[in-house]
Amino acid sequence: MDRKYWVGLSLIPGIGSVLVKRLLDHFGSPEKVWQANKAELCHIHSIGEKTAASIIKTRDELDLDKFLYQCRAAEINIVTQNDPDFPFNLKEIYDPPPVIYYRGELRKEDFQSIAIVGSRKMTTYGGRITRKLARELVEAGFTVVSGMALGVDGMAHQAALDAGGRTIAVLGSGVDYIYPKEHTDLYQRIITSGAVISTFPPTTLPEKSHFPARNRIISGLSLGTVVVEANTRSGSLITADQALEQNREVFAVPGSVFSPLSRGTNNLIQKGARLITSVQDIISELNGYIYETDAPQTLTSQTGCQYQLNMLQSKILSLLERGEMSGDELVEELGLDMAEVNTQLFHLELLGAIIQAPGQKFAIK
């Protein structure tokens, strides 16, 4: 029932994620927000009579049950901020979107995602490095995230799919509107081996003002963002800025000092972005947050999904098979620092492999 009202809030014009959070903090639930009268709404900071009237007008005119039915009929899935399968990385940012619409499949292992973004006017060099990075990311167990635009974005998706991996495309339109049209075939490939997602409701057309919001979702879904080619006014630099605001890593591919499409990336490096030439550079920077490529062990969840484990996670599970152990005991056995062990314990809990037992101990689930 709550999902319906989450969706209702997301459909109100002029209400963003920050204002939704403020409303929820005051009223306690989406349903209570949806049922509030004008006077009650006007008591909220930053909500004047105009916004309150917009909320009430949308509520009175919108048939939520019909809207949800139309989404199901169009094979458009909905996940709300309150759902357990809402993307983990996105939930961790300051102002996550209340609702995501998607086609395809979202998985827990998409936690291990890296965004690749860049110029629509990709050079031959940009295409080669994009293919290389996307392939290496897939081989390392990452999901590749991008914006399905022409140029670097499209190449990143295609290379990930060609390598047999998963990829997620974030749109600046509704998920039922394929933009650009040149990527119609790519769109179909993505929804069979990943997901196409949007925070905009179905039938929303792409507009210039939508793309900064889309870029925020690209970076929010990802542990880090790689900028391949970008001029000094590129939207890819907005994605990089969003990643920094979300406390995520920013990586940049160096380019020729003579190429306008390298000015943005080279400037990022000068400002402190990590210079990368291979995925190994990303892995070393994200130490403790990624799965190793040589991990032989897989975990099958209760839902039947399989997850690849890194060697440290495999060792932790092997130790816990002997019986319950505390974090301190695991640190002593493994010879590692507590921060790294806690990171892996957190990932294993997220995957449903272990649980916290009484006495601050961990056990196999």
N, C-alpha and C positions, 0 to 999 in steps of 0.2 A: 504493500500500500504506500509506504514512504517513497518508493521509487517514482510513483506518479507525480508526487508533489515536488520532488527534486527536479524532475523534467519541467514541471510547470514554472518553477523559479528560473530555470535556464532559458525559457522562452520569452521572458518579460523584456521588452526593449529597454536599453539603457541600464540594465542591472548586470554588473560584472561580478567576478568572483569575490572581490573585496567586499562589495556591498552585500552579497549573499551571505558571506561569513558574519557580517555585522548583524544582519537580520536573524540568522540562526542563533548567534550568541544571545540575542535579546529574547526571542520567542521559544527557543529550545528545539524546534523541529520544523521541517519544511511545511508540514500540514498546518501548523499553527500560523506560520507566516501567510500561507495561502488563504486562511480563513480570517485574518485580521481585518479590522475595519480601518477606514481612512484616518481616524483620530489616533488609533493605536500605532499605525505606521508612521505618522508624522512626528511621533515622539522619538524616533530613531535619528541619531546624528547623521547628517548628510542626506536625509530623505525629507524633501519638502513636499508640498501639495502636488506638484507636477509628477514627481516619481510615484507618490502614493496613488495618484489617479491612474497612472500607467499600470501599476500592479493590479488595481481593481478592475480596470478595463480589460486587461488580458484575461484575468480570472473569469470575468463574466462572459467573454466572447469565445473562449477557448474550450473545446471539448477534449479534455485530456485523454479520456478512454478511447475516443476516436483517433486521436493523434498516435497513441501507442499501437493501436490496431494497424494503422497505416504503415507504421515503421516495421512491424512484424511482417506484414504482407509484402513489403519491399525488401525483406531480408536485411534490415538494418537493425543491428544490435545496440543496446543501450547499457552503459555501466555508469553508476553514480559514485560520487566521492565516498559514499557510505557503504559501498559493496566491497566484499573481501577480494574480489578479482579486479578492482580498480588498480591500474598500473602503479606499482610500488614507488618507483622513482618520482613519478608525477605527484603522488600524494605527499611527498616529502618537501615540496617547494612551498614557499610562503603562502601563495594564493592559488591552490589547485583549482581547476575548473570544476563546477558542480556536476557536470555531466559530460560524458564522451559518447559520441555516436560512432559506430564502426561496422565495417564489413570484413569478413575473414575471421581470424581467431587471435585473441590475446592470450599469452601464456605467462606463467610465473617466471620462466627462464628469460623472458624479455627484460627482466631486471638488468641482465648483462647486455646493455645496449650502448652503442656508440653512434653518434650522429655524424654524417658526412654531408657538408653543404659547400656550395661554391657558385661560381658564375654560370649564368645561362649561356654565355658566349664562351664556352669551354674551348681551350686550345688542345692541340694534339697531346702536348705534355700533360695538361690537366686530365685528359681522358685516360692516359696511361697510368698515372699515379692513382687516380680514383679507382680504376679497375684493380690495381695491385692492392690497395688498402682494403677495399671491400672484400676481395677474395681472402686476404689474410685474416681479416676480422672474422669472417665466417668459419675459416679453418680453426680459429682460436675459440670458437663457440659463442661469438657475439651475434646479436641481432643488429642489423644496420638500419638506422633511422634517417629519413630525409624528407624532403618536401614535394617530391614528384614533379618538380619543375624541369624545364628543358636544361640541357647541359649537365653539370656535375651531379645534380640531384638524381636525374633520371639514370645516369650512368651508374651511380652508386647502387640504386635499386636493382638494375639489370645485372650488374656484376655479382651482387649477393645471390640473386636467384640462379644465375648461371653456375655458381659455385655450390649450389644445393643448399643454401642457407635461408634464414628467415630475414624478412625486411618489413618495416613499418613505414607507411607514407602518411604524412600529416597534411591535410588539405586546408586551403583558405576558403573553402566553399563547403556546401553540404556533401556528405559522402556519396550521394546519388548524382552528383554533378562532376563529371570527369573533366579536369582542367590541368594541363592543356589537352585538347582533343587528340593531339599527336600521340598521347600516351594511353590511348584506349586499350591497346593490347597489353601494355605494361600493367595497367590497372587490374586487368583480369588475372594476370600472373601473380600480382601481389596478394590479392585476396585469397588465392589458393595456397600461398606459402608465407603467410604473414597477415597483415591487416592494413586496411585503409581507414584512417580515423579523422575525426573533426570535432571541434567543440561547437560548430555551427549546425543548427538543425537542418534536416533534409529540405531540399529545394532552394537553399541559400546559394545565390550566385557569387562567384569570386569577385571581390572588390579590393582595390589597392589597400584600403584601410584594414582589411582582414589579415594581411600577411604578417604584420608585427605580432599579432596574437598567435598566429600559427607558428611563428618562429619560437615563441616562448614555450610552446608545447613540444616542439622538436627538441630543444635543449633540456626541458624538464623531464622528458622520457629517458634521457641518456645520462650515463655516468660521465661522459665527456663529449665535446664537439670538435670535430676536425674541419678546419676551413682549408679547402684545396686551392681555389683561385678566387680572388675578389678584388675589385677596384675599390677606391677609397669611399665610394658611395653605395657599396653593395649591401643588399639585405642580409647577406651572410654575416656581415659584421654586427648587425643587430642581433642575430642568433648568438654570436660569440659574447656580446654584451649581456644578453639574457642569461647565458650559461654562467658567467661570472657572478651575476646577481643571485643566482640560484646555488652558488658555492659549488659549481661543477668545473671540471677541468676544461681548458681550451688548448687545442693543438693547432698548429699551423704548418702547412707545407711550404718550404721556401721556394721562391721562383726567381726568374731572371730580373735583374734590376732594370732591364730595358722594356719589360712587359708591363703595360698598364694593369693587367689582370693579376699581377703579383704585388702591386703596391699595397693593397689592403692586407694581404697575408704577411708580407715583410714588415709592415708597420706593427701588426699584432706581435710578431716575434720581438721587435724592438721594445714593445711595451710589456713583455714578460710571458707571452704565450710559449708553450713548449714546442720547439722545433722538432718535427718528426720527418723521418724518411721511410719508416716501416712500422708495422704494428707492434713490433717488439719495443719500440720507444713508448708506445701507449701503455703496454703491459707493465713496463718497469715503473711508469709514473703512477699507475693504478694498483700497485702492489698490495695484495690483500683483498682486492675487490673483484678479482677476475678468476676464472677457472683455467687451469693449465691445459694445454693442448694434448699433453701425453697422458692425461688421466684415463685409466682404463675402466674405472668403476662408474656405474650408472645407478641412479636411484629411481625406482618406480613408485610414484605416489599412489594414494588410495583412488585417485581418479583415473589411473592408468597412464598418466604422463610420465615420460622418462626425462631425467635430468642428469647431465654429466657433472661429476664431482671432480674437484681438483685433488691433488695428492694429499694436501693437508686435511681437507674434509674427509677423505677416505681414512686417513690415520686416526682422526678423531672418532669416527664411527667404529673403527676396529677396537679402539680403547674402550669405548662405551659398551661394546658388546660383552665386555668382561663384567660390567656392572656400573652403577651410578658413580659419577666422578664430579668433583667441583672444578671450577675454572682454575684454581690454584694447582690442583693435582694434574690437570691437563697441561698446564704451563710447564710444570716440572718434568712430566713425561716427555713432552715434545721439545723442550729446550728452547722455547720461543718466548717473546714478550707477551704480556697479557693483552695488549691492544690487538695484536694480530690474531690471537686465539679467540678473543671476543668477537671479532669481525666474522670469523668462520662459523662460530657457534650461532651467531645471528642469522647467517645465511642458511644454515641447516634447519634452524627453527622455522624460517620463512618457507622452506621447501617441505616442511612437515616431517622431517626425518627424526628430529629429537624434540623433547619437551623439558621444561624445567621441573625438577622434582623437589620435594621438601628438603630444607637444609641447604639451599643455594647450590644444588647439584643438578646435573644433567643426565638424561637417560634416553635410550632408544625408544621411539614412539611405538 
